[in-house]
Amino acid sequence: MIKVQRNSKGFTLIELLIVIAIIGILAAIAIPAYTGYTKKAKVSEVVNALGAIKNSVVVYYSEAGSTQDAGDAATITTIYGVDVPTGKATFAYSATNRTITATFQNIGTGVDTKTLILGNTAGDYKTWTWSGTVDASYQPKN
């Protein structure tokens, strides 16, 4: 009897199916985490814009002795001289309440239409606190 020896080159069907299943499981775990990170990155852009507006309001107050209401990004730019990005949120400043409000848009589900407020409750323009309706995981620490 002659033995025929086969050279095994390549993967079997079972091995390929196992690899595909592992890749599917890893993708199912990674994709939700990735979307969470992209939302946090977009929210941080808005947080940086709120910080820039706050600095401009403080400078304006130190020079003029008072502040003015600004209901949108264009008015904030005109009065306070800071460029405000308009793609991720709408911004408003209330001189009466001493609050800068950002209402999120185009971020993603769970974040859109939520607000992030940077407020000066002490009235001294030195102490600012974060509040709003956005999840605590997206809010900066005070």
C-alpha positions, 0 to 999 in steps of 0.5 A: 500500500502506498501512502499519499502524503498531502502537504497542508498549506493554508487554513481550514474552514473551521480556523477561518470561521473562528478568526471571523467570529473573534473579529466580530466579537472585538468589533462589537466591543470596540465600536460603542467605545469608539463612538463614546470617545468621539462624543467626548472629543466633540464635547471637549471642543464646546468646553474649550469654546466656553472657556474662551468666552468666559475669559473674554467676559472676564476681560470685558468686565475688568475693562468696562465694569459690567457685561452685556447679554449676548444671545448668539455666537455672532453677538458674542463675537461682536461684543466680546471679540472672541470667535465662537465655533457654531457647528457643535453647539449654540452659545448664549451669555446672560449678563443678569445670571452671569451664565454662558450656556451651550446647547449641543447639536450635531454631537450624537444621541444622548447629547444633542439638545442637552445644555452645558452651563458655565456660571459665575454664581458668586458675582465676582467673575473669579469663581465659575462652576459647571452645570447643565442637563448633559450627562455628568460624564461629559461635564468638566470637573469643577 
